[in-house]
C-alpha cells in the first residue's frame, strides 16, 4: 500500500522535520506526503555553503540539491525501499515521479514536457528552478518541478517541489491525482493517512534540535 498524507501548510522547520521522521521510521510500505507552506521560506541542499546562497533565514535540508524558494509551491516527499522500486537507479525514480506529476497536471489541463537530457542552462546558479537537468519537468520554457534525494541502505527519500500556482481547489485535485499516478507506477493501492499527536511531537523535537538550530542551518 502507498501511504498518502496530504498535509496542511506548515513552517519550513516542521516540513523538513516531518519528512525526516517519516524517513527514519519507514518500515516497508511506500509513503507519499504532499505538503504546503504557511509563509515564504528558503531551503538549501545539505551540502550547500551558506556563503553561496542569498543570505540568512535559510533551512538546510537533509537531502541534497540546490536552493528552493517556497511559498505557493506544492511540495512532496516520496519514501520507498528496494522492495517496491530500484532505489539505486536515481534517474529512473526521478523520471517516474515527474511522469506522475506531469499526468496529474494534465488532468487539470496543464501540459508540460520532460527533458530527455541535461541542457546548456546549468550555469553556476545555486537556485534549483534555474538549473535544468535530465528528467526535469518544463512548462513554457520554465522548470516547474525538481527534486533531490537521500538514500540510506535500501530505502530512499525524494523531496521535491512543483513551482506552479494553483488555487486551493486545484491543489487538492492535483494532490489526489498525483497520489493515484504515484501508486500506479509503484503498482500498489493508496491508503489515506495523517499524522497523530505522537508524530507531531516527534517532529517538533527534530525541528527544535535541527531545523530551527543555527548550528545545523549554517553547517557549511
C-alpha positions as CSV (number, residue, x, y, z in Angstrom):
1,X,0.0,0.0,0.0
2,X,1.1,3.6,-0.7
3,X,0.5,5.6,2.5
4,X,-0.6,9.0,1.3
5,X,-0.6,12.1,3.6
6,X,-2.0,15.3,2.2
7,X,-0.7,17.6,4.9
8,X,-1.6,21.1,6.0
9,X,0.6,24.2,5.5
10,X,3.5,24.3,8.0
11,X,6.8,26.1,8.7
12,X,9.9,25.1,6.9
13,X,11.4,23.6,10.0
14,X,8.3,21.4,10.6
15,X,8.0,20.4,7.0
16,X,11.6,19.2,7.0
17,X,11.3,17.5,10.4
18,X,8.2,15.6,9.3
19,X,9.9,14.3,6.2
20,X,12.9,13.2,8.3
21,X,10.7,11.5,10.8
22,X,8.9,9.6,8.1
23,X,12.2,8.5,6.6
24,X,13.6,7.4,9.9
25,X,10.5,5.4,10.8
26,X,10.0,3.9,7.3
27,X,9.4,0.1,7.6
28,X,8.0,-1.4,4.4
29,X,5.2,0.4,2.6
30,X,6.0,3.4,0.4
31,X,4.9,6.9,1.6
32,X,3.8,9.9,-0.4
33,X,3.4,13.2,1.5
34,X,2.1,16.2,-0.3
35,X,2.5,19.4,1.7
36,X,2.4,23.2,1.7
37,X,3.9,26.3,3.4
38,X,2.4,28.7,5.9
39,X,4.7,31.5,4.8
40,X,7.6,32.3,2.5
41,X,10.8,30.2,3.2
42,X,14.0,29.2,1.6
43,X,15.6,25.7,1.9
44,X,19.0,24.7,0.8
45,X,20.7,21.4,0.0
46,X,22.6,19.5,2.7
47,X,26.0,20.3,1.1
48,X,25.4,23.9,0.1
49,X,27.6,26.6,1.5
50,X,25.7,29.4,3.2
51,X,28.1,31.9,1.6
52,X,27.0,30.7,-1.8
53,X,23.3,31.5,-1.1
54,X,21.3,34.7,-0.8
55,X,21.6,35.2,2.9
56,X,20.2,34.3,6.3
57,X,16.9,32.7,7.4
58,X,17.7,29.5,5.5
59,X,16.7,26.0,6.5
60,X,19.1,23.3,5.5
61,X,17.5,20.1,4.2
62,X,18.9,16.6,5.0
63,X,18.7,15.8,1.3
64,X,21.0,17.2,-1.4
65,X,20.1,19.6,-4.2
66,X,20.1,23.4,-4.6
67,X,18.3,26.4,-3.1
68,X,14.5,26.4,-3.3
69,X,12.3,29.3,-2.5
70,X,8.9,28.2,-1.1
71,X,5.6,29.9,-0.7
72,X,2.8,28.9,-3.1
73,X,4.6,25.8,-4.4
74,X,3.3,22.3,-3.8
75,X,6.0,20.2,-2.2
76,X,6.2,16.4,-1.7
77,X,8.3,13.6,-0.3
78,X,8.3,10.0,-1.6
79,X,9.8,7.3,0.6
80,X,10.4,3.9,-0.9
81,X,12.5,0.8,-0.5
82,X,14.1,-1.6,-2.9
83,X,11.1,-4.0,-2.3
84,X,9.0,-1.6,-4.4
85,X,11.4,0.1,-6.8
86,X,15.0,0.1,-7.8
87,X,16.2,2.8,-5.4
88,X,19.8,2.5,-6.8
89,X,18.6,3.9,-10.2
90,X,18.2,7.6,-9.2
91,X,17.3,8.8,-12.7
92,X,14.6,6.1,-13.0
93,X,12.8,7.1,-9.8
94,X,13.3,10.8,-10.6
95,X,11.7,10.3,-14.1
96,X,8.8,8.2,-12.8
97,X,7.9,10.8,-10.1
98,X,8.0,13.6,-12.7
99,X,5.8,11.5,-15.0
100,X,3.3,11.1,-12.2
101,X,3.3,14.9,-11.7
102,X,3.0,15.5,-15.4
103,X,0.0,13.3,-15.7
104,X,-1.7,14.9,-12.6
105,X,-1.2,18.3,-14.1
106,X,-2.5,17.2,-17.5
107,X,-5.8,16.3,-15.7
108,X,-6.0,20.0,-14.8
109,X,-5.4,21.0,-18.4
110,X,-1.7,21.9,-17.9
111,X,0.6,20.3,-20.5
112,X,4.3,20.1,-19.7
113,X,7.3,18.2,-21.1
114,X,10.1,16.1,-19.5
115,X,13.7,16.9,-20.5
116,X,15.3,14.0,-22.2
117,X,18.8,15.3,-21.5
118,X,20.7,17.9,-19.5
119,X,20.6,21.2,-21.2
120,X,23.1,24.0,-21.5
121,X,21.2,26.0,-18.9
122,X,23.1,24.7,-16.0
123,X,25.4,27.8,-15.4
124,X,26.6,28.4,-11.9
125,X,23.2,29.2,-10.3
126,X,22.6,27.9,-6.9
127,X,18.8,28.1,-7.5
128,X,17.1,24.8,-8.3
129,X,14.5,26.3,-10.6
130,X,17.2,28.0,-12.7
131,X,19.2,24.8,-13.2
132,X,17.9,22.4,-15.8
133,X,18.7,18.7,-15.5
134,X,17.7,15.5,-17.3
135,X,14.1,14.5,-16.5
136,X,13.1,17.9,-15.1
137,X,9.5,19.0,-15.8
138,X,9.3,22.0,-18.1
139,X,6.3,24.3,-18.9
140,X,6.7,27.2,-21.4
141,X,10.5,27.0,-21.2
142,X,10.5,27.2,-17.3
143,X,11.3,24.4,-14.9
144,X,8.3,23.6,-12.8
145,X,9.4,20.5,-11.0
146,X,12.7,19.4,-9.5
147,X,13.7,17.2,-6.6
148,X,16.6,15.9,-4.5
149,X,17.1,12.7,-2.6
150,X,18.9,10.8,0.0
151,X,19.4,7.0,0.3
152,X,20.1,5.1,3.4
153,X,20.7,1.4,2.8
154,X,17.8,0.0,0.8
155,X,15.5,3.0,1.4
156,X,15.3,6.3,-0.4
157,X,13.6,9.6,0.2
158,X,12.9,12.1,-2.7
159,X,11.9,15.6,-1.7
160,X,10.6,17.9,-4.4
161,X,8.6,21.0,-5.2
162,X,6.3,22.0,-8.1
163,X,6.8,25.6,-8.9
164,X,3.4,26.5,-10.2
165,X,0.5,28.5,-8.7
166,X,-2.8,26.6,-8.2
167,X,-5.7,27.7,-6.2
168,X,-6.7,25.7,-3.1
169,X,-9.3,23.6,-5.1
170,X,-6.9,22.8,-7.9
171,X,-4.2,21.9,-5.4
172,X,-6.5,19.3,-3.8
173,X,-7.4,17.9,-7.2
174,X,-3.7,17.8,-8.2
175,X,-2.7,16.1,-5.0
176,X,-5.3,13.3,-5.4
177,X,-4.3,12.6,-8.9
178,X,-0.6,12.8,-8.1
179,X,-1.2,10.1,-5.4
180,X,-3.1,7.9,-7.9
181,X,-0.4,8.2,-10.5
182,X,2.4,7.5,-7.9
183,X,0.5,4.4,-6.8
184,X,0.2,3.3,-10.4
185,X,3.9,3.3,-11.2
186,X,4.6,1.6,-7.8
187,X,1.9,-1.0,-8.8
188,X,0.1,-0.7,-5.5
189,X,-3.0,0.8,-3.9
190,X,-3.5,4.0,-1.9
191,X,-4.1,4.2,1.8
192,X,-5.1,7.7,3.0
193,X,-3.3,8.6,6.2
194,X,-2.5,11.5,8.6
195,X,-0.2,12.4,11.5
196,X,-1.2,11.7,15.0
197,X,-0.2,13.6,18.1
198,X,2.9,11.5,18.7
199,X,4.1,12.1,15.2
200,X,3.8,15.8,15.6
201,X,5.6,15.7,19.0
202,X,8.5,13.8,17.4
203,X,8.7,16.2,14.5
204,X,8.6,19.2,16.9
205,X,11.6,17.7,18.7
206,X,13.5,17.2,15.4
207,X,12.6,20.7,14.3
208,X,13.8,22.2,17.6
209,X,17.1,20.2,17.7
210,X,17.9,20.6,14.0
211,X,16.0,22.7,11.5
212,X,15.5,25.6,13.9
213,X,19.1,25.4,15.0
214,X,21.7,27.8,13.5
215,X,24.4,25.2,14.0
216,X,22.6,22.9,11.6
217,X,21.5,25.6,9.1
218,X,24.9,27.2,9.0
219,X,26.7,23.8,8.9
220,X,28.8,24.6,5.8
